[in-house]
Amino acid sequence: MDYADIVHLVNTDPVAQTLLESPVAMRLGYVGLDGHPRTVPVAYLWNGKAFVFASPTTAYKVKAIEAHPQVSFSVDTYSAEVRRKVAAKLGADPVADYTPVVMLVRGTASIELRPGVPDEHVEASWRMFADKSLAPGWESQKRAHTTDMVVVTIVPTHITLCDFVTRFPPPVEINAPAHNPAHGGADSSPLPVD
């Protein structure tokens, strides 16, 4: 899929749209300055062309992303409410509530310094508040104590959506080599049960 196809998919797909509307954090994966992987939850938004979040300028992830702009993330939930919304949008019978709804993305990040609190940060954070009455107080405090932030924009280069109705994880044949001792993987035989 090229960039235009990815943007169209995110802007129109029922799974992507439902996840974007839900108060579910992005689980951002990036390479640390020491070369080791890191993962951190981030409140984010989709601006129609890219995924965006804001961060304090001194955050470790900002320095790491500047050094290694290739990132990945997942947005996923086991929420029964989200699952029902996805099934309704797909016009399908709901599957078991314990099956996840998943969006996996890889992309290239860029960083822009902004004065004060960026609107993207406020919008992304408000979406995460379960009790919206707390958001105005949080926003006032944030604006009173923040001189600047960076906005991180992730342009997607790959996306995988999984709803367990129309799209499933890769077939076992793709994952099998990782679990096959003949191919250098761990033994996939079941553990004994006591």
Solvent accessible surface area in square Angstrom, and as a share of the most:
residue,aa,sasa,rsa
1,M,139,0.62
2,D,87,0.45
3,Y,96,0.37
4,A,68,0.53
5,D,70,0.36
6,I,1,0.00
7,V,24,0.14
8,H,120,0.53
9,L,40,0.20
10,V,0,0.00
11,N,61,0.31
12,T,77,0.45
13,D,13,0.07
14,P,36,0.22
15,V,0,0.00
16,A,0,0.00
17,Q,48,0.21
18,T,1,0.00
19,L,0,0.00
20,L,21,0.10
21,E,108,0.48
22,S,7,0.04
23,P,85,0.53
24,V,21,0.12
25,A,26,0.20
26,M,0,0.00
27,R,121,0.44
28,L,0,0.00
29,G,17,0.16
30,Y,19,0.07
31,V,53,0.31
32,G,0,0.00
33,L,91,0.45
34,D,83,0.43
35,G,51,0.49
36,H,113,0.50
37,P,111,0.70
38,R,77,0.28
39,T,101,0.59
40,V,43,0.24
41,P,97,0.61
42,V,13,0.07
43,A,29,0.23
44,Y,0,0.00
45,L,16,0.08
46,W,35,0.12
47,N,84,0.43
48,G,23,0.22
49,K,138,0.59
50,A,4,0.03
51,F,0,0.00
52,V,3,0.02
53,F,0,0.00
54,A,9,0.07
55,S,1,0.01
56,P,69,0.43
57,T,45,0.26
58,T,110,0.64
59,A,21,0.16
60,Y,87,0.33
61,K,34,0.14
62,V,5,0.03
63,K,94,0.40
64,A,0,0.00
65,I,1,0.00
66,E,112,0.50
67,A,57,0.44
68,H,69,0.31
69,P,50,0.32
70,Q,113,0.50
71,V,8,0.05
72,S,46,0.30
73,F,8,0.04
74,S,20,0.13
75,V,0,0.00
76,D,23,0.12
77,T,18,0.10
78,Y,135,0.52
79,S,42,0.27
80,A,32,0.24
81,E,99,0.44
82,V,10,0.06
83,R,0,0.00
84,R,124,0.45
85,K,92,0.39
86,V,0,0.00
87,A,1,0.01
88,A,80,0.62
89,K,94,0.40
90,L,45,0.23
91,G,72,0.69
92,A,33,0.26
93,D,122,0.63
94,P,81,0.51
95,V,51,0.29
96,A,41,0.32
97,D,66,0.34
98,Y,165,0.63
99,T,23,0.13
100,P,24,0.15
101,V,1,0.00
102,V,22,0.13
103,M,0,0.00
104,L,81,0.40
105,V,3,0.01
106,R,130,0.48
107,G,1,0.01
108,T,51,0.30
109,A,8,0.07
110,S,68,0.44
111,I,47,0.24
112,E,90,0.40
113,L,114,0.57
114,R,63,0.23
115,P,117,0.74
116,G,25,0.24
117,V,11,0.06
118,P,7,0.05
119,D,104,0.54
120,E,39,0.17
121,H,25,0.11
122,V,17,0.10
123,E,110,0.50
124,A,1,0.01
125,S,11,0.07
126,W,82,0.29
127,R,47,0.17
128,M,58,0.26
129,F,48,0.20
130,A,110,0.85
131,D,72,0.38
132,K,101,0.43
133,S,87,0.56
134,L,108,0.54
135,A,0,0.00
136,P,66,0.42
137,G,43,0.41
138,W,66,0.23
139,E,36,0.16
140,S,70,0.45
141,Q,110,0.49
142,K,50,0.21
143,R,107,0.39
144,A,77,0.60
145,H,144,0.64
146,T,30,0.17
147,T,118,0.68
148,D,50,0.26
149,M,2,0.01
150,V,8,0.05
151,V,3,0.02
152,V,0,0.00
153,T,35,0.20
154,I,0,0.00
155,V,62,0.35
156,P,1,0.01
157,T,75,0.44
158,H,67,0.30
159,I,8,0.04
160,T,48,0.28
161,L,10,0.05
162,C,8,0.05
163,D,0,0.00
164,F,48,0.20
165,V,36,0.20
166,T,80,0.46
167,R,68,0.25
168,F,126,0.53
169,P,66,0.42
170,P,68,0.43
171,P,76,0.48
172,V,109,0.62
173,E,123,0.55
174,I,114,0.58
175,N,66,0.34
176,A,41,0.31
177,P,61,0.38
178,A,69,0.54
179,H,98,0.44
180,N,53,0.27
181,P,81,0.51
182,A,89,0.69
183,H,125,0.56
184,G,76,0.73
185,G,22,0.21
186,A,73,0.57
187,D,96,0.50
188,S,79,0.51
189,S,66,0.43
190,P,125,0.78
191,L,153,0.76
192,P,123,0.77
193,V,142,0.82
194,D,184,0.95
